[in-house]
């Protein structure tokens, strides 16, 4: 796709939660539900930001709808873009370390608490940069980053 074509596509704004379980630094990933693009791929939970919503408001709504939890709060940590064949997305990544409620997979998805490098695959390609940043932040060996890059 040329830069001109890419410029003509409108971004879909997405709020994404990097849920971190403080007891062991594990990350929550879930699978994309059947009927959606990349069904069965592992991803961090979240969804589209609706008109008039803040990133935190959208993430709060999405995690309640998808997982049945209520987050204590969220602020944007990183912003990335990924050009999928079906959508050009701008991903607003938020680290979340506090929530209430019991996890319910309300869209029939699977969930897994994961350490780096991950044991689940394939991972949604748009999540790979964030996994690499988490590897760096945690001071893990370069081999963990290499393992991350092979998950897509």
C-alpha atoms as a printed R data frame, in Angstrom:
    type eleno elety resid chain resno       x       y      z
1   ATOM     1    CA   UNK     A     1   0.000   0.000  0.000
2   ATOM     2    CA   UNK     A     2   1.376   3.384 -0.920
3   ATOM     3    CA   UNK     A     3   1.785   6.205  1.583
4   ATOM     4    CA   UNK     A     4  -0.899   8.073 -0.350
5   ATOM     5    CA   UNK     A     5  -3.395   5.199  0.058
6   ATOM     6    CA   UNK     A     6  -2.516   4.842  3.735
7   ATOM     7    CA   UNK     A     7  -3.068   8.585  4.272
8   ATOM     8    CA   UNK     A     8  -6.572   8.264  2.803
9   ATOM     9    CA   UNK     A     9  -7.589   5.588  5.319
10  ATOM    10    CA   UNK     A    10  -9.155   6.772  8.532
11  ATOM    11    CA   UNK     A    11  -7.722   5.489 11.827
12  ATOM    12    CA   UNK     A    12  -9.869   3.445 14.134
13  ATOM    13    CA   UNK     A    13  -9.049   4.622 17.659
14  ATOM    14    CA   UNK     A    14  -8.708   1.742 20.129
15  ATOM    15    CA   UNK     A    15  -8.211   1.662 23.906
16  ATOM    16    CA   UNK     A    16  -6.162  -1.327 25.055
17  ATOM    17    CA   UNK     A    17  -5.572  -2.573 28.593
18  ATOM    18    CA   UNK     A    18  -2.267  -4.123 29.596
19  ATOM    19    CA   UNK     A    19  -3.563  -5.787 32.763
20  ATOM    20    CA   UNK     A    20  -0.693  -6.581 35.111
21  ATOM    21    CA   UNK     A    21  -1.215  -8.843 38.117
22  ATOM    22    CA   UNK     A    22   1.032  -7.270 40.731
23  ATOM    23    CA   UNK     A    23   1.572 -10.468 42.743
24  ATOM    24    CA   UNK     A    24   3.698 -11.999 39.978
25  ATOM    25    CA   UNK     A    25   3.884  -9.361 37.193
26  ATOM    26    CA   UNK     A    26   1.800 -11.614 34.897
27  ATOM    27    CA   UNK     A    27   0.005 -10.125 31.885
28  ATOM    28    CA   UNK     A    28  -3.574 -10.935 30.907
29  ATOM    29    CA   UNK     A    29  -4.172 -11.929 27.315
30  ATOM    30    CA   UNK     A    30  -7.372 -13.183 25.750
31  ATOM    31    CA   UNK     A    31  -8.308 -14.629 22.382
32  ATOM    32    CA   UNK     A    32 -10.237 -12.730 19.733
33  ATOM    33    CA   UNK     A    33 -13.783 -14.096 19.503
34  ATOM    34    CA   UNK     A    34 -15.151 -16.072 16.582
35  ATOM    35    CA   UNK     A    35 -16.568 -13.879 13.845
36  ATOM    36    CA   UNK     A    36 -14.005 -11.086 14.328
37  ATOM    37    CA   UNK     A    37 -10.921 -10.458 12.217
38  ATOM    38    CA   UNK     A    38  -7.986 -12.532 13.520
39  ATOM    39    CA   UNK     A    39 -10.341 -14.804 15.513
40  ATOM    40    CA   UNK     A    40  -8.340 -17.023 17.872
41  ATOM    41    CA   UNK     A    41  -5.314 -14.718 17.995
42  ATOM    42    CA   UNK     A    42  -4.156 -13.656 21.464
43  ATOM    43    CA   UNK     A    43  -4.433  -9.972 22.342
44  ATOM    44    CA   UNK     A    44  -4.596  -7.524 25.188
45  ATOM    45    CA   UNK     A    45  -8.270  -6.703 25.905
46  ATOM    46    CA   UNK     A    46  -9.909  -3.476 24.826
47  ATOM    47    CA   UNK     A    47 -11.879  -2.018 21.976
48  ATOM    48    CA   UNK     A    48 -12.942   0.923 19.866
49  ATOM    49    CA   UNK     A    49 -13.205   4.375 21.368
50  ATOM    50    CA   UNK     A    50 -16.707   5.687 20.648
51  ATOM    51    CA   UNK     A    51 -17.467   9.309 19.782
52  ATOM    52    CA   UNK     A    52 -17.222  11.496 22.877
53  ATOM    53    CA   UNK     A    53 -15.396   8.877 24.967
54  ATOM    54    CA   UNK     A    54 -12.034   9.315 26.615
55  ATOM    55    CA   UNK     A    55  -9.469   6.542 26.345
56  ATOM    56    CA   UNK     A    56 -10.070   5.636 30.005
57  ATOM    57    CA   UNK     A    57 -13.856   5.706 29.554
58  ATOM    58    CA   UNK     A    58 -13.684   3.448 26.508
59  ATOM    59    CA   UNK     A    59 -11.337   1.018 28.248
60  ATOM    60    CA   UNK     A    60 -13.550   0.956 31.339
61  ATOM    61    CA   UNK     A    61 -16.621   0.170 29.168
62  ATOM    62    CA   UNK     A    62 -14.858  -2.445 27.036
63  ATOM    63    CA   UNK     A    63 -13.368  -4.346 29.985
64  ATOM    64    CA   UNK     A    64 -16.760  -4.395 31.703
65  ATOM    65    CA   UNK     A    65 -18.460  -5.661 28.528
66  ATOM    66    CA   UNK     A    66 -15.801  -8.222 27.594
67  ATOM    67    CA   UNK     A    67 -14.406  -9.403 30.931
68  ATOM    68    CA   UNK     A    68 -16.895  -8.346 33.612
69  ATOM    69    CA   UNK     A    69 -14.357  -6.318 35.587
70  ATOM    70    CA   UNK     A    70 -14.264  -2.683 36.641
71  ATOM    71    CA   UNK     A    71 -10.886  -0.988 36.455
72  ATOM    72    CA   UNK     A    72  -9.755   1.458 39.110
73  ATOM    73    CA   UNK     A    73  -8.275   3.768 36.481
74  ATOM    74    CA   UNK     A    74  -6.090   3.952 33.434
75  ATOM    75    CA   UNK     A    75  -3.841   6.439 31.721
76  ATOM    76    CA   UNK     A    76  -2.196   6.154 28.350
77  ATOM    77    CA   UNK     A    77   1.273   4.619 28.512
78  ATOM    78    CA   UNK     A    78   2.122   4.304 24.783
79  ATOM    79    CA   UNK     A    79   0.403   4.962 21.459
80  ATOM    80    CA   UNK     A    80   1.136   2.864 18.381
81  ATOM    81    CA   UNK     A    81  -0.372   2.415 14.952
82  ATOM    82    CA   UNK     A    82  -0.841  -0.806 13.044
83  ATOM    83    CA   UNK     A    83  -2.080  -1.227  9.491
84  ATOM    84    CA   UNK     A    84  -4.155  -4.396  9.285
85  ATOM    85    CA   UNK     A    85  -5.756  -5.375  5.967
86  ATOM    86    CA   UNK     A    86  -9.208  -4.708  7.477
87  ATOM    87    CA   UNK     A    87  -8.400  -1.534  9.472
88  ATOM    88    CA   UNK     A    88  -5.788   1.100 10.188
89  ATOM    89    CA   UNK     A    89  -5.753   1.303 13.985
90  ATOM    90    CA   UNK     A    90  -4.281   3.725 16.498
91  ATOM    91    CA   UNK     A    91  -3.789   1.803 19.730
92  ATOM    92    CA   UNK     A    92  -3.832   3.677 23.050
93  ATOM    93    CA   UNK     A    93  -2.038   1.320 25.466
94  ATOM    94    CA   UNK     A    94  -2.882   1.688 29.169
95  ATOM    95    CA   UNK     A    95  -1.256  -0.234 32.002
96  ATOM    96    CA   UNK     A    96  -3.899  -1.393 34.477
97  ATOM    97    CA   UNK     A    97  -2.926  -2.804 37.867
98  ATOM    98    CA   UNK     A    98  -6.147  -2.489 39.879
99  ATOM    99    CA   UNK     A    99  -9.644  -3.779 39.174
100 ATOM   100    CA   UNK     A   100 -12.620  -5.314 40.911
101 ATOM   101    CA   UNK     A   101 -14.918  -8.149 39.931
102 ATOM   102    CA   UNK     A   102 -14.468 -11.716 38.783
103 ATOM   103    CA   UNK     A   103 -13.239 -12.377 35.255
104 ATOM   104    CA   UNK     A   104 -16.020 -13.615 32.968
105 ATOM   105    CA   UNK     A   105 -15.223 -14.303 29.337
106 ATOM   106    CA   UNK     A   106 -18.439 -12.704 28.031
107 ATOM   107    CA   UNK     A   107 -17.596 -13.127 24.337
108 ATOM   108    CA   UNK     A   108 -16.621 -16.810 24.561
109 ATOM   109    CA   UNK     A   109 -12.924 -15.966 24.458
110 ATOM   110    CA   UNK     A   110 -10.150 -17.774 26.319
111 ATOM   111    CA   UNK     A   111  -7.898 -15.936 28.763
112 ATOM   112    CA   UNK     A   112  -4.441 -16.641 30.130
113 ATOM   113    CA   UNK     A   113  -2.132 -14.958 32.628
114 ATOM   114    CA   UNK     A   114   1.285 -14.934 31.008
115 ATOM   115    CA   UNK     A   115   4.885 -14.254 31.898
116 ATOM   116    CA   UNK     A   116   7.374 -13.038 29.294
117 ATOM   117    CA   UNK     A   117   8.217 -14.633 26.980
118 ATOM   118    CA   UNK     A   118   4.632 -15.699 26.316
119 ATOM   119    CA   UNK     A   119   3.508 -19.311 26.066
120 ATOM   120    CA   UNK     A   120   0.511 -18.499 23.839
121 ATOM   121    CA   UNK     A   121   0.469 -17.929 20.072
122 ATOM   122    CA   UNK     A   122  -0.351 -16.533 17.637
123 ATOM   123    CA   UNK     A   123  -0.375 -13.004 19.046
124 ATOM   124    CA   UNK     A   124  -2.105 -10.141 17.255
125 ATOM   125    CA   UNK     A   125   0.638  -8.339 15.274
126 ATOM   126    CA   UNK     A   126  -0.278  -4.917 16.681
127 ATOM   127    CA   UNK     A   127   0.669  -6.129 20.186
128 ATOM   128    CA   UNK     A   128   4.243  -7.114 19.332
129 ATOM   129    CA   UNK     A   129   5.860  -3.683 19.913
130 ATOM   130    CA   UNK     A   130   4.274  -3.482 23.367
131 ATOM   131    CA   UNK     A   131   5.535  -6.942 24.278
132 ATOM   132    CA   UNK     A   132   9.036  -5.915 23.207
133 ATOM   133    CA   UNK     A   133   8.831  -2.750 25.373
134 ATOM   134    CA   UNK     A   134   7.705  -4.849 28.342
135 ATOM   135    CA   UNK     A   135  10.665  -7.193 27.806
136 ATOM   136    CA   UNK     A   136  13.003  -4.166 27.852
137 ATOM   137    CA   UNK     A   137  11.299  -2.559 30.863
138 ATOM   138    CA   UNK     A   138  11.627  -5.746 32.860
139 ATOM   139    CA   UNK     A   139  15.287  -6.145 31.969
140 ATOM   140    CA   UNK     A   140  14.725  -9.546 30.415
141 ATOM   141    CA   UNK     A   141  17.339 -11.045 28.116
142 ATOM   142    CA   UNK     A   142  17.289 -10.253 24.410
143 ATOM   143    CA   UNK     A   143  16.222 -13.860 23.770
144 ATOM   144    CA   UNK     A   144  12.845 -13.012 25.383
145 ATOM   145    CA   UNK     A   145  12.386 -10.182 22.871
146 ATOM   146    CA   UNK     A   146  13.317 -12.539 20.037
147 ATOM   147    CA   UNK     A   147  10.740 -15.038 21.304
148 ATOM   148    CA   UNK     A   148   8.153 -12.233 21.275
149 ATOM   149    CA   UNK     A   149   8.941 -11.300 17.662
150 ATOM   150    CA   UNK     A   150   8.192 -14.862 16.475
151 ATOM   151    CA   UNK     A   151   4.684 -14.993 17.955
152 ATOM   152    CA   UNK     A   152   2.739 -13.458 15.064
